[in-house]
Amino acid sequence: MIDPNAAKGPKPHPVKITVGMGHGWRLVFALGLALMALFYVWFLCTRGISIASGSDASGYFNSAHLLATGATGSPVKQIPGLQPPDWSYYYQQPLGFVALSESGTLLPTYPVGLPLQLLVAAKLVGWDRAAILVNVLSALGIGWLMILLGRKFCGLEWPWLLTGVALLLGCPLLVFFALQPMSDVSSTFWTLLALFAAAQTRANLRWGWITGFAVGLAVLIRPTNALVLFPVSVLLGAKWRNWLVVVLAGLPFAAIQAVYNLKVYGHALTSGYGDVSHLIQGKFVPHNLAHFAHWIPLLLTPLVLLALGWPWLVRSQTRILVAFGIWFGVLTRFYAFYYHSGETWWYLRFILPIFPALILVAVMVAQKLTDRVRVQMWRTGVIALVAMMGLYQLVRLNRTLDVTAVQHADKAYYDTTRWLQENVPQNAVMAAMQASGALHFYTDFPLVRYDLLAPEEFKRVAEIIQANHQPIYAPLFPFELKQVVDAKLGGTWEKVATIDYITIWRLQP
C-alpha cells in the first residue's frame, strides 16, 4: 500500500498561464511598431526646424559655432565712434551672449551640452538639419528606453506599455520641443538613460559606465540634471564598486565642464547664467504647483492621475518606484521655486524629464486594475478604449496649442536675415532685440540693442552711426513695434519690407 504522504514535497507556486503570439502575429506586431516609428520620424523631420532663431535656439547655435572654430568668445562687430570708455559693448550683445564691456568679447551664456551635440550632428547632416537629427534620435531613444524599463523593471505587458509610450510621444510638450533647437528632449533622454542604466548596474557592473556617461552628459546639457543622482543612488544601491565605476565614467564630463568654464568665464565653477537668485524664491511655489497640477493631466491625459496610486504598487517594485518617486519629488520641488516655471504651458519643459516616470507609474496602476477583469475580451476593450481616447485628446490638444507652428515661426527669422543680406547696404547697422541672435549667426551686420538703451541715448547713438554714412535698419516682431516705431525711437521709421510676420524698417536721416 502506498503512503499518500511519502511523495509530498514543497507546494508548487501557482503558474500564470499566458498565450503567446505565434510567429506570424509577432511579425505583424513588429511591423506595426516599425511603421509607427517611421511615421513619427517622418513627422518630426517634416515639421521640425533647425534654425538659429530666438534667444535659446540662436544661443545654442552660436555656441556650437564657437566650438567648431575653437574660439571661447566672439568679437563684437564694431561701429566707428562707439568704443569705450564712452561706450559699453553691453549695448551690442545679441541674445544668448554676455559682452565684456572693455574688450568687446561676446561670451556664450548657455550650457555646452546641446551645442556639442549640434556640432557633431552638423558634421553629419549640416547645420540646417543638425537640431532635427538630435531631436529625432532623442525622441526615439525615449520611447525605446520606456519600453525597456517597462518590460524589465515595471512588470508591464505590451498593451499598457505601448499605450504609455504612445501617450508620452504624443504629449504636446514633448512634440513641441522635439520640433525645434531646444535642450529639453535631449535632456529627457539622457536622464532616462541614466535611470535605466543605473537599474541595470546592480546586475551587471558594466552598465555603471553608461550610467556615469549619461549623468555626465545630462549635466552638461542642463546643470540641474545633477538632481538625477538622487534616484540613481537608489537604483545603484550601496555597493562601492557601482559608485566607483559611475564616478570614473562621469569624471571626463566634469573635466570638460570645468575646463570650458575656466576658458570661457575664467573660473571652473562659474556658468554663463550669472546670478539668478532673484528668480528662485518661495513666493513662486503656490502658483507654480497649481500650474503643474493643471497642465500635467492635460499634457499626459487624465490617465496620468492614476500615478497617485503609487503607494499601492511600491511593495511589488520597491526600488524602481522609490527612484521614480524621488525623481518626481526633487525635480518638481526645485522648479516650483523658479519664476519661469509657471509662466505658460510650455515652461513645464523644465520638468519634462519626469514625464516618462509619471506615465510608467500610471500605466502600472492601470494594468493592475484591468488585471482584475477576468474576461480577456473586456480587458482588451478597456485598454483599447483608453488608448484611443487618450490619443484623440492629444491630437486635439496638439492642434489647439498649434505646436507645429514653430516651423513657420522660426523660418521667418532665417528668411529675414537672408533678405537683409540681399537688399540692404553691407555697412548697415541693425537695431534689434528679438532677432539679434539670428543676426549674429547668419549675418555680419553690427547691431545695437535698442531695448537696452534709454531713448535719449539711442538718439545720440543713431546720430553717430548716421554721421558715418551708415544706414540703420530694424527687423521687428509685432510686439516690438510699439517701443520702436510708434515711439519714434531715434526719429521717424519707414517700413521697407514685410517678411511673413516680421517687418523691416529704416530710420530716416
C-alpha positions as CSV (number, residue, x, y, z in Angstrom):
1,M,0.0,0.0,0.0
2,I,1.4,3.4,-1.0
3,D,1.6,6.1,1.7
4,P,0.0,9.2,0.2
5,N,2.3,11.4,2.3
6,A,5.5,9.9,1.0
7,A,5.6,11.9,-2.2
8,K,4.7,15.2,-0.6
9,G,7.2,18.0,-1.1
10,P,7.0,21.7,-1.2
11,K,3.9,23.0,-2.7
12,P,4.5,24.4,-6.2
13,H,3.8,28.2,-6.8
14,P,0.8,28.9,-9.0
15,V,1.9,29.4,-12.6
16,K,0.3,32.2,-14.6
17,I,-0.6,30.7,-18.0
18,T,-0.3,33.2,-20.9
19,V,-0.9,32.5,-24.5
20,G,2.0,33.8,-26.5
21,M,1.8,35.2,-30.0
22,G,2.6,32.9,-32.8
23,H,5.5,33.7,-35.2
24,G,3.1,35.3,-37.7
25,W,1.5,37.6,-35.1
26,R,4.9,38.6,-33.8
27,L,5.9,39.6,-37.3
28,V,2.8,41.7,-37.7
29,F,3.3,43.3,-34.3
30,A,6.9,44.1,-35.1
31,L,6.0,45.6,-38.5
32,G,3.2,47.7,-36.9
33,L,5.7,49.1,-34.4
34,A,8.2,49.8,-37.1
35,L,5.6,51.6,-39.2
36,M,4.5,53.8,-36.3
37,A,8.1,54.6,-35.5
38,L,8.7,55.6,-39.2
39,F,5.6,57.8,-39.2
40,Y,6.8,59.5,-36.1
41,V,10.3,60.1,-37.6
42,W,8.7,61.4,-40.8
43,F,6.5,63.8,-38.7
44,L,9.5,65.2,-36.8
45,C,11.6,65.5,-39.9
46,T,9.0,67.3,-42.0
47,R,7.6,69.5,-39.2
48,G,10.9,70.2,-37.4
49,I,13.3,73.1,-37.9
50,S,17.0,73.6,-37.3
51,I,17.4,77.4,-37.4
52,A,19.2,79.9,-35.1
53,S,16.0,81.8,-34.2
54,G,15.1,83.2,-30.8
55,S,17.1,83.5,-27.7
56,D,17.6,79.8,-26.8
57,A,17.9,78.5,-30.3
58,S,20.3,81.1,-31.5
59,G,22.2,80.8,-28.3
60,Y,22.8,77.1,-28.8
61,F,23.7,77.5,-32.4
62,N,26.1,80.4,-31.8
63,S,27.7,78.5,-29.0
64,A,28.1,75.4,-31.3
65,H,29.7,77.6,-34.0
66,L,32.2,78.9,-31.5
67,L,33.1,75.3,-30.5
68,A,33.5,74.5,-34.2
69,T,36.0,77.3,-34.6
70,G,37.8,76.6,-31.3
71,A,37.1,80.1,-30.0
72,T,36.0,80.9,-26.5
73,G,34.1,84.0,-27.5
74,S,33.0,86.1,-30.4
75,P,34.2,89.7,-31.1
76,V,31.6,92.5,-31.1
77,K,31.0,93.8,-34.6
78,Q,32.5,97.3,-34.3
79,I,30.8,100.6,-35.1
80,P,33.1,103.5,-35.7
81,G,32.6,106.1,-32.9
82,L,31.2,103.7,-30.4
83,Q,34.1,102.4,-28.3
84,P,35.0,102.6,-24.6
85,P,35.3,104.5,-22.4
86,D,32.3,106.5,-23.7
87,W,30.5,103.4,-24.9
88,S,29.8,100.0,-23.4
89,Y,29.7,96.9,-25.6
90,Y,26.9,95.7,-23.3
91,Y,24.5,97.6,-25.7
92,Q,25.7,95.4,-28.6
93,Q,25.3,91.9,-27.1
94,P,23.0,89.6,-29.1
95,L,20.6,87.4,-27.2
96,G,22.4,84.4,-25.8
97,F,25.6,86.3,-25.2
98,V,27.1,88.5,-22.5
99,A,29.5,91.2,-23.6
100,L,32.7,92.1,-21.8
101,S,32.4,95.8,-21.7
102,E,36.1,96.6,-22.1
103,S,37.4,94.0,-24.6
104,G,34.2,93.7,-26.7
105,T,34.3,89.9,-26.4
106,L,30.9,88.2,-26.5
107,L,30.7,85.1,-24.2
108,P,28.0,82.4,-24.7
109,T,25.6,82.0,-21.8
110,Y,24.0,78.6,-22.5
111,P,25.4,75.2,-21.2
112,V,27.7,73.4,-23.5
113,G,26.0,70.0,-23.7
114,L,23.5,70.7,-26.5
115,P,25.9,72.8,-28.6
116,L,28.3,69.8,-28.5
117,Q,25.6,67.6,-29.8
118,L,24.6,70.1,-32.5
119,L,28.2,70.4,-33.6
120,V,28.5,66.6,-34.0
121,A,25.2,66.4,-35.9
122,A,26.2,69.4,-38.1
123,K,29.3,67.5,-39.2
124,L,27.0,64.6,-40.3
125,V,24.0,66.4,-41.8
126,G,24.8,70.1,-41.9
127,W,23.6,73.0,-39.6
128,D,20.2,73.1,-41.3
129,R,19.4,69.6,-40.2
130,A,21.5,69.3,-37.0
131,A,18.8,70.0,-34.5
132,I,16.3,67.7,-36.3
133,L,18.8,64.8,-36.1
134,V,19.4,65.4,-32.4
135,N,15.7,65.6,-31.6
136,V,14.7,62.6,-33.7
137,L,17.3,60.4,-32.0
138,S,16.4,61.7,-28.6
139,A,12.6,61.1,-29.0
140,L,13.1,57.6,-30.4
141,G,15.5,56.9,-27.6
142,I,13.0,58.0,-25.0
143,G,10.4,55.6,-26.5
144,W,12.8,52.7,-26.6
145,L,14.0,53.3,-23.0
146,M,10.5,53.4,-21.8
147,I,9.9,50.0,-23.4
148,L,13.0,48.6,-21.8
149,L,12.2,50.0,-18.4
150,G,8.6,48.9,-18.6
151,R,9.3,45.4,-19.6
152,K,12.3,44.7,-17.4
153,F,11.6,46.6,-14.2
154,C,8.0,47.7,-14.1
155,G,6.3,44.4,-15.0
156,L,4.3,45.9,-17.8
157,E,2.7,43.8,-20.5
158,W,2.7,45.1,-24.1
159,P,-0.8,46.6,-24.4
160,W,-0.5,49.0,-21.5
161,L,3.2,49.7,-22.1
162,L,2.7,50.7,-25.7
163,T,-0.3,52.9,-24.6
164,G,2.0,54.7,-22.2
165,V,4.7,55.2,-24.8
166,A,2.2,56.5,-27.3
167,L,0.8,59.0,-24.8
168,L,4.2,60.3,-23.9
169,L,5.5,60.6,-27.5
170,G,2.2,62.3,-28.4
171,C,2.4,64.7,-25.5
172,P,2.3,68.3,-26.9
173,L,5.1,69.4,-24.6
174,L,7.5,66.7,-26.0
175,V,6.3,67.2,-29.6
176,F,6.7,71.0,-29.3
177,F,10.3,70.8,-28.2
178,A,11.2,67.9,-30.5
179,L,10.4,70.2,-33.4
180,Q,12.9,73.0,-32.5
181,P,16.5,73.5,-31.4
182,M,16.0,73.2,-27.6
183,S,17.6,71.1,-25.0
184,D,14.6,69.6,-23.3
185,V,14.0,66.4,-25.3
186,S,17.7,65.6,-25.2
187,S,17.8,66.3,-21.5
188,T,14.9,63.9,-21.0
189,F,16.6,61.1,-23.0
190,W,19.9,61.3,-21.1
191,T,18.3,61.4,-17.7
192,L,16.1,58.5,-18.6
193,L,19.1,56.5,-19.9
194,A,20.9,57.3,-16.5
195,L,17.9,55.7,-14.7
196,F,17.7,52.7,-16.9
197,A,21.5,52.1,-16.8
198,A,21.6,52.5,-13.0
199,A,18.9,49.9,-12.6
200,Q,20.9,47.5,-14.7
201,T,24.2,48.2,-12.9
202,R,23.2,46.1,-9.9
203,A,23.2,43.0,-12.0
204,N,26.0,44.0,-14.4
205,L,28.7,46.4,-13.4
206,R,29.4,47.4,-17.0
207,W,26.2,49.4,-17.0
208,G,27.8,51.7,-14.5
209,W,29.9,53.2,-17.3
210,I,26.8,54.0,-19.2
211,T,25.2,55.5,-16.1
212,G,28.2,57.8,-15.5
213,F,28.3,58.7,-19.2
214,A,24.6,59.6,-19.2
215,V,24.7,61.6,-16.0
216,G,27.7,63.5,-17.2
217,L,26.2,64.5,-20.5
218,A,22.9,65.3,-18.9
219,V,24.6,67.7,-16.6
220,L,26.5,69.3,-19.5
221,I,23.1,69.9,-21.2
222,R,21.4,71.3,-18.1
223,P,23.2,71.7,-14.7
224,T,20.0,71.0,-12.7
225,N,20.1,67.5,-14.2
226,A,22.6,66.7,-11.5
227,L,19.4,66.1,-9.4
228,V,19.1,62.8,-11.3
229,L,21.8,61.5,-8.9
230,F,19.2,61.2,-6.2
231,P,17.1,58.5,-8.0
232,V,20.2,57.0,-9.5
233,S,21.6,56.5,-6.0
234,V,18.6,54.4,-5.0
235,L,19.0,52.2,-8.1
236,L,22.7,51.8,-7.7
237,G,22.5,50.7,-4.0
238,A,25.3,50.9,-1.5
239,K,28.0,48.8,-3.4
240,W,31.1,50.9,-3.6
241,R,32.1,49.2,-6.9
242,N,29.0,50.5,-8.6
243,W,29.7,54.0,-7.4
244,L,33.4,53.8,-8.4
245,V,32.6,52.9,-12.0
246,V,29.9,55.6,-12.2
247,V,32.2,58.3,-10.9
248,L,35.1,57.2,-13.2
249,A,32.7,57.4,-16.2
250,G,31.4,60.8,-15.2
251,L,34.8,62.4,-14.4
252,P,35.7,63.3,-18.1
253,F,32.4,65.2,-18.3
254,A,33.2,67.1,-15.1
255,A,36.6,67.9,-16.5
256,I,35.0,69.1,-19.8
257,Q,32.7,71.4,-17.8
258,A,35.5,72.7,-15.6
259,V,37.9,73.4,-18.5
260,Y,35.1,75.0,-20.5
261,N,34.1,77.3,-17.7
262,L,37.7,78.2,-16.9
263,K,38.4,79.1,-20.6
264,V,35.2,81.0,-21.2
265,Y,34.3,82.5,-17.9
266,G,37.7,82.5,-16.1
267,H,36.6,80.2,-13.2
268,A,35.9,76.4,-13.1
269,L,32.6,76.8,-11.2
270,T,31.2,79.8,-13.0
271,S,28.5,79.4,-15.6
272,G,27.0,81.8,-18.2
273,Y,23.7,82.1,-16.3
274,G,25.0,84.6,-13.9
275,D,23.1,85.4,-10.7
276,V,19.6,84.0,-11.0
277,S,18.8,84.0,-7.2
278,H,16.1,86.6,-7.8
279,L,14.2,84.1,-10.0
280,I,14.3,81.3,-7.3
281,Q,12.0,82.3,-4.4
282,G,9.5,80.7,-2.2
283,K,6.7,83.1,-3.1
284,F,6.5,81.4,-6.6
285,V,5.8,77.9,-5.2
286,P,1.9,78.1,-4.8
287,H,1.3,79.4,-8.3
288,N,3.8,77.0,-9.9
289,L,2.4,73.9,-8.1
290,A,-1.1,74.9,-9.2
291,H,0.2,75.4,-12.7
292,F,1.8,71.9,-12.7
293,A,-1.4,70.3,-11.3
294,H,-3.5,72.0,-14.1
295,W,-1.3,71.2,-17.0
296,I,0.2,67.7,-16.3
297,P,-3.2,65.9,-16.7
298,L,-3.9,67.8,-19.9
299,L,-0.5,67.2,-21.4
300,L,-0.4,63.5,-20.4
301,T,-4.2,62.9,-20.5
302,P,-6.2,62.2,-17.2
303,L,-4.7,58.7,-17.3
304,V,-1.7,60.1,-15.5
305,L,-3.8,60.8,-12.4
306,L,-3.5,57.0,-11.8
307,A,0.1,57.7,-10.8
308,L,-1.4,58.8,-7.5
309,G,-1.8,55.1,-6.9
310,W,2.0,54.9,-6.5
311,P,1.7,53.7,-2.8
312,W,-0.4,50.7,-4.0
313,L,2.4,49.4,-6.1
314,V,5.5,50.3,-4.1
315,R,5.7,46.9,-2.3
316,S,5.9,44.9,-5.5
317,Q,8.5,47.0,-7.4
318,T,10.0,48.9,-4.5
319,R,13.4,50.1,-5.8
320,I,12.3,51.4,-9.2
321,L,9.1,53.0,-7.8
322,V,11.0,54.7,-5.0
323,A,13.5,56.0,-7.6
324,F,10.6,57.4,-9.7
325,G,9.1,59.0,-6.7
326,I,12.3,60.7,-5.6
327,W,12.9,61.9,-9.2
328,F,9.5,63.4,-9.4
329,G,9.9,65.0,-5.9
330,V,13.3,66.6,-6.3
331,L,12.7,68.0,-9.8
332,T,9.3,69.4,-9.2
333,R,10.4,70.8,-5.8
334,F,13.3,72.6,-7.4
335,Y,11.4,74.1,-10.3
336,A,8.4,75.0,-8.1
337,F,10.7,77.8,-6.7
338,Y,11.7,79.0,-10.2
339,Y,9.8,82.1,-11.5
340,H,9.5,81.0,-15.2
341,S,8.1,77.5,-14.4
342,G,4.6,78.9,-14.1
343,E,4.5,81.4,-16.9
344,T,2.8,79.3,-19.6
345,W,2.2,75.6,-20.5
346,W,5.4,75.1,-22.4
347,Y,7.5,76.2,-19.4
348,L,6.7,72.7,-18.0
349,R,9.6,71.8,-20.2
350,F,11.9,72.1,-17.2
351,I,10.1,69.1,-15.6
352,L,9.7,67.2,-18.9
353,P,12.4,64.6,-17.7
354,I,9.9,63.3,-15.1
355,F,7.1,62.7,-17.6
356,P,8.3,59.1,-18.6
357,A,8.4,58.1,-14.9
358,L,4.9,59.5,-14.4
359,I,3.3,57.8,-17.3
360,L,5.0,54.5,-16.5
361,V,3.6,54.5,-12.9
362,A,0.2,55.4,-14.3
363,V,0.0,52.5,-16.7
364,M,1.4,50.2,-14.0
365,V,-1.6,51.1,-11.8
366,A,-3.9,50.8,-14.9
367,Q,-2.6,47.3,-15.6
368,K,-3.1,46.2,-12.0
369,L,-6.7,47.4,-12.2
370,T,-7.5,45.8,-15.5
371,D,-5.9,42.5,-14.4
372,R,-8.9,42.1,-12.2
373,V,-11.1,41.9,-15.3
374,R,-11.2,38.2,-15.9
375,V,-12.6,38.2,-19.4
376,Q,-9.8,38.8,-21.9
377,M,-12.1,40.4,-24.4
378,W,-13.3,43.0,-21.9
379,R,-9.8,43.7,-20.7
380,T,-8.6,44.3,-24.2
381,G,-11.5,46.5,-24.9
382,V,-10.8,48.7,-21.9
383,I,-7.1,49.2,-22.9
384,A,-8.0,49.9,-26.5
385,L,-10.7,52.5,-25.4
386,V,-8.3,54.2,-23.0
387,A,-5.6,54.3,-25.7
388,M,-7.9,55.7,-28.4
389,M,-9.5,58.3,-26.1
390,G,-6.0,59.4,-24.9
391,L,-4.6,59.8,-28.4
392,Y,-7.7,61.6,-29.6
393,Q,-7.3,64.1,-26.8
394,L,-3.6,64.6,-27.5
395,V,-4.3,65.1,-31.2
396,R,-6.8,67.8,-30.4
397,L,-4.6,69.4,-27.8
398,N,-1.6,69.5,-30.2
399,R,-3.9,71.3,-32.7
400,T,-5.3,73.7,-30.1
401,L,-1.8,74.6,-28.9
402,D,-0.6,74.7,-32.5
403,V,2.7,73.0,-31.7
404,T,3.7,72.6,-35.4
405,A,3.6,76.4,-35.9
406,V,7.1,76.5,-34.6
407,Q,8.5,75.6,-38.0
408,H,6.7,78.6,-39.7
409,A,7.6,80.9,-36.8
410,D,11.3,80.0,-36.8
411,K,11.7,80.1,-40.6
412,A,10.8,83.8,-40.6
413,Y,14.0,84.5,-38.7
414,Y,16.1,82.9,-41.4
415,D,14.1,84.5,-44.3
416,T,14.5,87.9,-42.7
417,T,18.3,87.6,-42.3
418,R,18.6,86.4,-45.9
419,W,16.5,89.4,-47.2
420,L,18.7,91.8,-45.2
421,Q,21.9,90.3,-46.7
422,E,20.5,90.6,-50.2
423,N,18.8,94.0,-50.0
424,V,20.5,96.4,-47.6
425,P,24.0,98.0,-47.8
426,Q,26.8,96.0,-46.3
427,N,27.7,98.8,-43.9
428,A,24.2,98.9,-42.4
429,V,23.7,98.7,-38.7
430,M,20.8,96.7,-37.2
431,A,18.7,98.0,-34.3
432,A,17.4,94.7,-32.9
433,M,16.4,92.7,-29.9
434,Q,14.3,89.5,-30.7
435,A,16.2,88.9,-34.0
436,S,19.7,89.8,-32.6
437,G,20.8,86.2,-32.0
438,A,19.8,85.2,-35.5
439,L,21.5,88.3,-37.0
440,H,24.7,87.4,-35.2
441,F,24.7,83.8,-36.5
442,Y,23.7,84.4,-40.1
443,T,25.0,87.9,-41.0
444,D,28.0,90.2,-40.5
445,F,25.9,93.3,-39.7
446,P,26.9,95.1,-36.4
447,L,23.9,95.6,-34.1
448,V,22.7,97.8,-31.3
449,R,20.2,96.6,-28.7
450,Y,17.5,99.3,-28.8
451,D,15.9,97.7,-25.7
452,L,18.9,98.3,-23.5
453,L,19.3,102.0,-24.3
454,A,17.3,104.9,-23.0
455,P,15.6,106.8,-25.8
456,E,17.9,109.8,-25.4
457,E,21.0,107.6,-25.6
458,F,19.6,105.7,-28.6
459,K,19.1,109.1,-30.4
460,R,22.7,110.0,-29.7
461,V,23.9,106.6,-31.0
462,A,21.8,106.9,-34.1
463,E,23.3,110.3,-34.9
464,I,26.9,108.9,-34.6
465,I,26.0,105.9,-36.8
466,Q,24.4,108.1,-39.5
467,A,27.3,110.6,-39.3
468,N,29.4,107.6,-40.5
469,H,27.0,107.3,-43.5
470,Q,25.7,104.0,-42.2
471,P,22.0,103.3,-42.6
472,I,20.1,101.9,-39.6
473,Y,17.6,99.1,-40.1
474,A,15.3,97.4,-37.6
475,P,13.8,93.9,-38.2
476,L,10.9,94.0,-35.8
477,F,8.4,91.5,-34.4
478,P,4.8,92.7,-33.8
479,F,5.4,93.2,-30.1
480,E,8.4,95.4,-30.8
481,L,6.7,98.0,-33.0
482,K,5.3,100.0,-30.1
483,Q,8.7,100.5,-28.5
484,V,10.5,101.4,-31.7
485,V,8.2,102.6,-34.5
486,D,5.2,104.0,-32.5
487,A,7.5,105.7,-30.0
488,K,9.6,107.1,-32.9
489,L,12.8,105.9,-31.2
490,G,15.6,107.9,-32.6
491,G,13.3,109.6,-35.2
492,T,10.9,108.5,-37.9
493,W,10.9,104.9,-39.2
494,E,9.9,103.9,-42.7
495,K,8.8,100.3,-43.5
496,V,10.8,98.8,-46.3
497,A,9.7,95.2,-46.3
498,T,7.5,92.5,-44.7
499,I,8.9,89.0,-44.3
500,D,6.0,86.9,-43.0
501,Y,5.1,88.4,-39.6
502,I,8.4,90.3,-39.3
503,T,8.6,93.9,-40.7
504,I,11.8,95.6,-41.6
505,W,12.1,99.4,-41.0
506,R,14.7,102.0,-41.9
507,L,15.5,105.0,-39.7
508,Q,15.1,108.2,-41.8
509,P,18.1,110.6,-41.8
